[in-house]
């Protein structure tokens, strides 16, 4: 516990030095190598132990992780940041989900960095991982795959973030309608279009349900359906212990309403 608290404090102070801070904290020596969440995946992800263990900390001890520091680390222009963020995104069970729902799950687990170049790096990695997981899930049902490549996933993810702001920023007086969203995403799919019914579905869902990043991963924050499903899949796959399942009765009653 002392090593964890020490790491979190130093990580919040110096998020760019996450790897060094993690290795100096002693946590890397204390933690076992986490199990693979998706053992049948052919993903080319980092096999370095420090990266896998640090990802486990960010995912399974998410309640203690400073969200803004996470975004700052993930957005850095170095391999360490990209490797850990790719592992982080890969830990979400998102293969069958529409892109905006996959993005919703990830964005409830950290805060986007503030600089445009950092956001670009984060969204690009998200697009790459999401597209690969989407292909893997629908390998035997190719008709359900509406994206042609990871560039299309990356561009659509950016468009989704912009639509979320457009639909829910109270300062905006004029908002997009469905035809605007479809027009804005013309020819992004390897020169072709994403099916309009898919874009319409994304638009209407985002219009009803804003993608929100909570202040922290604390279970004291309102627990959305998306977060609860994510916690559950981590437990079911043995990636984290079942501490969440032993929550106080009041907390259990709170989350049962989403099931």
Number of C-alpha atoms within 10 A of each C-alpha: 7 9 13 17 13 15 21 22 15 16 22 19 13 15 22 22 15 23 19 13 19 24 14 13 19 14 21 19 13 10 13 11 14 16 13 13 17 13 8 8 13 10 14 9 14 16 10 10 13 21 22 22 21 23 22 22 22 21 24 18 14 18 17 18 25 22 24 18 22 23 24 23 26 31 26 19 14 11 11 19 23 21 19 25 24 23 21 22 24 22 20 22 20 22 19 17 14 17 23 21 17 21 22 20 24 23 18 20 25 25 21 23 21 12 10 11 13 19 18 16 18 25 22 20 21 25 26 18 25 29 24 18 22 22 20 18 19 14 12 9 10 11 8 13 15 17 21 17 16 20 17 24 26 25 17 23 21 17 15 22 16 12 21 19 15 18 20 16 12 8 7 10 8 8 12 13 15 16 12 10 19 18 12 13 18 14 12 19 20 13 10 13 18 20 13 16 10 13 21 16 14 19 23 12 13 21 18 10 13 15 20 13 17 17 14 19 24 15 14 9 11 12 17 16 15 16 19 16 18 20 19 16 17 19 17 13 13 14 18 20 12 14 8 15 13 9 12 10 9 9 15 13 11 13 16 11 8 12 7
